């Protein structure tokens, strides 16, 4: 499975961005898809995932929305804050317990 993320960019605080991640290859093996992010100097952190249910990190729950259309997962990010600045990566897993495939990141920069 290959994952291709897009949609990052520079946005002002309070603005919105929509990230996309398209999966190709053995997509029939995918159970769930999700997003992670890594800010400069920080560890990678979970953002959201979608499989049987949608799960969000507390820090984005009221502002971000994840959706999926077949083999593409989207992350609608609203009310962006400077703390949201990070490289966002998409991932996919064959079971709910893990992510087996990772895509390259897309940079989101929020200016204050």
Number of C-alpha atoms within 10 A of each C-alpha: 16 16 23 18 24 18 15 18 14 13 18 14 17 14 14 16 18 16 21 22 27 18 23 13 10 9 15 11 12 19 16 23 29 27 27 19 23 19 17 10 6 9 9 15 13 17 23 23 26 20 17 9 7 14 16 19 14 11 11 16 12 12 14 20 18 22 18 18 8 10 17 16 25 23 23 14 20 17 15 23 18 15 13 20 20 21 18 27 25 31 24 29 19 16 13 15 8 12 17 13 16 21 19 16 21 21 20 22 21 20 16 11
